[in-house]
Structure formats: structure tokens, C-alpha cells
């Protein structure tokens, strides 16, 4: 009997150790990807952007004005607005993502998904994807010093995971806990790390060198990465999320394609604007939360001081009587 129990225990330990070793191997692979991207970003910082872009007619330049952000709107310097030293590589990759991957894979899959799945179910799945990303947002809000926001993330997760049936229904928003976002790339930006060159990789969304490092770090905070490798978990979750989002915003994608003369520039500059705005909003949220906490502490200190002063004054009056 004892011998059988020992054998069973050894089998369980061997399975657990093999699982841990596989997960450690996947972590090492992801870390290698981070190092490689970091080296690319350092080499890209020493190169200059290619200025040999084709000349547009005055009518085309007027049409493109809406695609190119103004420095005042974006909140960035003119150098950072279009820092794209890898433009030739990025445009080729963007062409593959858009003309091949999207047209022959994502768009047909999204159209089939739209016909097969009702809109309410697609919105519910989007809520579940958002709920699964809670660890990433929670950790990064703590690192950014947005402690009230981190508390709201935890409360949203508990409510939506229980009352909201594993996150399918967003019941937290009905009690005033609204969606917000945070990731490692944003955290690096909050601490002053520059975005580096713009980067387009196959399959992945638009990035900068800073956000590519953050994207790799975020994969370790995906709950699915503890059951399969972080890379496979991220690819699987991203594929499902992308198809679902593509189906939910089919019209918006088509409108962008029809109205943009230079789709690559429109996507790049739109991404850089939104990214800078998200970092500015995170800094503003952090400063506001700390200002409220500081003022509250000062008010409590002043109230305590006034109470003590009144007690002392009363004691002096009684002693004089």
C-alpha cells in the first residue's frame, strides 16, 4: 500500500516538474524575443528616417491633412510624430498584414463570425476578453501609482466574474465601475521612457520599440500562459479577440479603407496619437488620485490640529476659572 502511494506521488511530481520546465522554457523564449526587440530598437535609434517619399499633388495633400496629426493635438514634438526609421520594412509588413492576412483570413473569418454569432453574444465575448486582461491592467496601475484605479479593476473583476457569469456581462459598469486600460508599454511611458521607432510586425497590432517590449512582458500576465506557453496563449487569445473585434467593427474598418489615401500613414499617426493620449491620461489620473489623497490627509491633519487646539483652549479657560 505504502509502495503504491509513493509510486503515485512520484508520478505526480514528475508531471508537475515537466509542466514547470515547459513553462520555464517558454518564458526563456519570450525573454529572448524581448532582448532581440530591444537590440533592434537601439540600432534603429541610430538610423535616420527615409525622406524619399513620393510627392503628392495639392489636392492629395489637402485630403491627407486629416490623416496627419498636428503637434498641438498629439502633444508630441515633430520629430516624434513620424519617427519611422524602419519605414521600408514597416510598409512591407503592413502590406502583408492588410493585403494578405486581413483580406484573405481575418476579414472572411470575421464575416463568417458575424453571420454565425448574434451581436449580443459577440459583445459578451468581448467582455470576457476584457475580463481576462484584468491582471495586466491591475499590475500596471499599481506600478503607475494609480492605486484607486487598481482597486476599481479588482472590484470590476470580482463583480463581472461572479454576477456577470465569468465576465460575459459587464455588470460593474452599472455600479459606476467603468472600463479603462493599462499595460507595460504605457507604464514605461509614464516613467519617461521614449517610444523609440515605430514598428510593424506580422500578425501583431501597431507598436513602437518601447511597446514591443511591453507587449512581450504583458504576455506573462495572461492567465492562459500558466496552462500553455505565454507565446501560444497570446497568439490564441489575440486571434480570437481580433476576429471578434473585426466582426464588431466591420463598417469602421471599411470606412477607414475608403477615406484614407495613405492607409499606412493614417494607421501609424492615429496609433501614435492614441498612444500618447493614453499615457497623458494615465499621468493625469495618477496625479489626480495622489492630489486627492494628499488633500484628504491635509484636511484630516488640520481637523485634528483644530480639535486639539480647541481642547487646549478649553483646558486653559477652565484652569483660569
C-alpha positions in Angstrom: 0.0 0.0 0.0 2.8 2.4 1.0 4.7 1.5 -2.1 1.8 2.3 -4.4 1.3 5.6 -2.7 5.0 6.5 -3.2 4.8 5.5 -6.8 1.7 7.6 -7.3 3.4 10.6 -5.6 6.5 10.3 -7.8 4.3 10.2 -11.0 2.5 13.4 -9.9 5.8 15.1 -9.1 7.3 14.2 -12.4 4.3 15.5 -14.3 4.4 18.7 -12.3 8.1 19.2 -12.9 7.7 18.6 -16.6 5.0 21.2 -16.7 7.1 23.7 -14.9 10.1 23.0 -17.1 8.0 23.6 -20.2 6.7 26.8 -18.8 10.2 27.9 -17.9 11.3 27.1 -21.5 8.5 29.2 -22.9 9.5 32.1 -20.5 13.1 31.9 -21.8 11.9 32.0 -25.4 9.7 35.1 -24.7 12.7 36.7 -22.8 14.8 36.1 -25.9 12.2 37.9 -28.0 12.3 40.9 -25.6 16.1 41.1 -25.9 16.0 40.9 -29.7 13.4 43.6 -29.9 15.5 45.8 -27.5 18.6 45.4 -29.7 16.6 46.3 -32.7 15.3 49.4 -31.0 18.8 50.5 -30.1 20.1 50.0 -33.6 17.1 51.8 -35.0 17.7 54.8 -32.9 21.0 55.4 -34.6 19.4 55.4 -38.1 17.7 58.2 -39.9 14.2 58.2 -41.4 14.0 57.7 -45.1 12.9 61.0 -46.7 12.4 59.8 -50.2 8.6 59.7 -50.0 6.6 60.3 -53.2 5.3 63.8 -53.8 1.6 64.3 -53.5 -0.5 66.7 -55.6 -2.0 69.7 -53.7 -5.4 68.0 -53.8 -4.0 64.9 -52.3 -2.1 66.8 -49.6 -5.3 68.5 -48.6 -7.0 65.1 -48.4 -4.2 63.7 -46.4 -4.3 66.6 -43.8 -6.8 64.7 -41.7 -4.5 61.7 -41.6 -1.5 63.5 -40.3 -1.7 64.8 -36.7 -0.8 68.3 -35.7 1.8 68.7 -33.0 -0.6 70.6 -30.8 -3.3 67.8 -31.0 -0.9 65.0 -30.5 1.1 66.6 -27.7 4.4 65.3 -29.3 7.3 67.0 -31.0 7.5 67.0 -34.7 10.4 64.5 -34.5 8.4 62.0 -32.5 5.3 62.3 -34.7 6.8 60.4 -37.6 9.9 58.7 -36.2 9.8 55.8 -38.5 13.4 54.8 -39.5 12.2 51.3 -40.4 9.6 52.6 -42.8 10.5 50.4 -45.7 10.3 47.3 -43.6 7.2 48.5 -41.8 5.4 49.3 -45.1 6.1 45.8 -46.5 4.9 44.2 -43.3 1.8 46.4 -43.2 1.1 45.5 -46.8 1.3 41.8 -45.8 -0.9 42.3 -42.8 -3.5 44.3 -44.7 -3.5 42.9 -48.2 -2.9 39.2 -47.4 -3.7 38.5 -43.8 -6.7 40.7 -43.4 -8.2 40.3 -46.9 -7.8 36.5 -47.1 -8.0 35.4 -43.5 -9.3 37.9 -40.9 -12.0 39.6 -43.0 -13.6 36.4 -44.3 -13.4 34.9 -40.8 -15.0 38.0 -39.3 -17.8 38.0 -41.9 -18.5 34.3 -41.2 -18.4 35.0 -37.5 -20.9 37.9 -37.9 -23.3 35.7 -39.8 -23.0 32.8 -37.3 -22.9 34.6 -34.0 -25.5 37.2 -32.8 -24.4 40.7 -31.9 -25.2 40.2 -28.2 -23.0 37.1 -28.0 -20.1 38.9 -29.7 -20.4 41.7 -27.2 -20.4 39.2 -24.4 -17.3 37.6 -25.7 -15.6 41.0 -25.9 -16.5 41.5 -22.3 -14.9 38.1 -21.4 -11.7 39.0 -23.2 -11.6 42.3 -21.3 -12.2 40.5 -18.0 -9.3 38.1 -18.7 -6.9 41.0 -19.2 -7.5 42.2 -15.6 -4.1 41.0 -14.2 -2.2 43.1 -16.8 -4.2 46.3 -16.0 -4.2 45.7 -12.2 -0.4 45.2 -12.0 0.4 48.1 -14.3 -2.0 50.5 -12.5 -0.2 49.7 -9.2 3.2 50.3 -10.9 2.0 53.6 -12.2 0.8 54.7 -8.8 -2.9 54.7 -9.8 -4.0 52.8 -6.7 -7.7 53.8 -6.8 -7.8 52.6 -10.4 -6.2 49.3 -9.4 -8.9 48.9 -6.7 -11.6 49.5 -9.3 -10.0 46.9 -11.6 -10.2 44.3 -8.8 -13.7 45.2 -7.9 -14.7 45.0 -11.6 -13.1 41.6 -11.9 -14.9 40.2 -8.8 -18.3 41.5 -9.9 -18.1 40.5 -13.6 -16.6 37.1 -12.8 -19.4 36.2 -10.4 -22.6 38.2 -11.1 -21.5 38.7 -14.7 -21.1 35.0 -15.4 -17.3 34.7 -16.0 -17.2 38.2 -17.4 -19.8 37.7 -20.2 -22.0 40.5 -18.8 -20.4 43.8 -17.7 -22.4 44.4 -14.6 -19.7 46.5 -13.0 -20.4 49.4 -15.3 -23.9 49.6 -13.8 -22.5 50.5 -10.4 -20.1 53.1 -11.8 -17.0 51.0 -12.4 -16.2 51.8 -16.0 -13.6 50.2 -18.3 -10.1 51.6 -18.5 -6.8 50.3 -19.8 -3.2 49.9 -18.7 -0.2 47.9 -20.0 3.5 47.7 -19.6 4.3 49.9 -22.5 2.1 52.6 -21.0 3.8 52.2 -17.7 7.2 52.7 -19.3 5.9 55.8 -21.0 4.6 57.1 -17.6 8.1 56.8 -16.2 9.5 58.8 -19.2 10.8 56.0 -21.4 10.8 57.3 -25.0 8.7 55.3 -27.6 11.6 54.7 -30.0 11.0 53.8 -33.6 7.6 52.9 -34.9 7.4 49.1 -35.6 5.0 46.9 -37.6 5.4 43.1 -37.1 3.5 40.3 -38.8 0.1 39.5 -37.2 0.6 41.9 -34.3 -1.0 45.3 -33.9 1.0 48.5 -34.5 3.8 49.1 -31.9 6.8 51.2 -31.0 10.0 49.7 -29.8 9.0 50.5 -26.2 5.6 49.0 -26.7 7.0 45.8 -28.2 9.0 45.2 -25.0 5.9 45.9 -23.0 3.8 43.6 -25.2 6.2 40.8 -24.5 6.1 41.5 -20.8 2.3 41.6 -20.8 2.1 38.1 -22.2 3.5 36.8 -18.9 0.5 38.3 -17.1 -2.0 36.4 -19.3 -3.8 33.8 -17.1 -3.7 31.4 -20.1 0.1 31.4 -20.1 0.1 29.2 -16.9 -1.7 26.4 -18.8 0.1 26.8 -22.2 3.2 28.7 -23.1 2.9 32.5 -23.0 3.5 32.8 -26.7 0.8 30.3 -27.6 -1.6 31.8 -25.1 -1.0 35.3 -26.5 -1.4 34.1 -30.1 -4.6 32.2 -29.3 -6.2 35.0 -27.3 -5.2 37.6 -29.8 -6.6 35.7 -32.7 -10.0 35.2 -31.0 -10.0 38.8 -29.8 -9.0 40.2 -33.3 -11.7 38.2 -35.2 -14.3 39.2 -32.7 -13.3 42.9 -32.8 -13.1 42.8 -36.6 -16.6 41.5 -36.8 -18.0 44.1 -34.3 -16.4 47.0 -36.2 -16.7 45.9 -39.8 -18.1 49.2 -41.0 -15.5 51.3 -39.3 -12.7 49.2 -41.0 -14.3 49.6 -44.4 -14.7 53.4 -43.9 -11.0 53.8 -43.0 -10.0 51.9 -46.1 -12.3 54.1 -48.3 -11.4 57.5 -46.9 -7.6 57.2 -46.4 -5.4 57.9 -49.4 -2.3 56.7 -47.5 -3.6 54.0 -45.2 -0.2 53.2 -43.7 0.4 56.8 -42.6 -3.2 57.1 -41.3 -2.8 53.9 -39.1 0.7 55.0 -37.9 -0.2 58.5 -36.9 -3.6 57.5 -35.5 -1.8 54.9 -33.3 0.9 57.4 -32.1 -1.8 59.9 -31.2 -3.9 57.5 -29.3 -0.8 56.0 -27.5 0.4 59.4 -26.4 -3.1 60.4 -25.2 -3.3 57.2 -23.2 0.0 57.9 -21.4 -1.1 61.5 -20.8 -4.4 60.3 -19.4 -2.6 57.8 -17.1 -0.3 60.5 -15.8 -3.2 62.8 -15.2 -5.2 60.1 -13.4 -2.2 59.3 -11.2 -1.6 62.9 -10.3 -5.3 63.5 -9.6 -5.6 60.4 -7.3 -2.5 61.5 -5.3 -3.7 65.1 -5.1 -7.0 63.9 -3.7 -5.2 61.6 -1.1 -2.8 64.4 -0.1 -5.6 67.0 0.3 -7.6 64.5 2.3 -4.6 63.8 4.6 -4.1 67.6 5.0 -7.7 68.1 5.8 -7.6 65.4 8.4 -4.4 66.7 9.9 -5.8 70.3 10.0 -9.1 69.0 11.6 -7.1 67.0 14.2 -5.0 70.0 14.9 -8.0 72.3 15.3 -9.7 69.7 17.7 -6.5 69.6 19.8 -6.3 73.3 19.8 -9.9 73.6 21.0 -9.3 71.1 23.8 -6.2 73.0 24.9 -8.1 76.3 24.8 -10.9 74.8 26.9 -8.4 73.5 29.4 -6.8 76.9 29.7 -10.2 78.6 30.2 -11.2 76.1 32.9 -7.8 76.4 34.7 -8.1 80.2 34.7 -11.6 80.0 36.2 
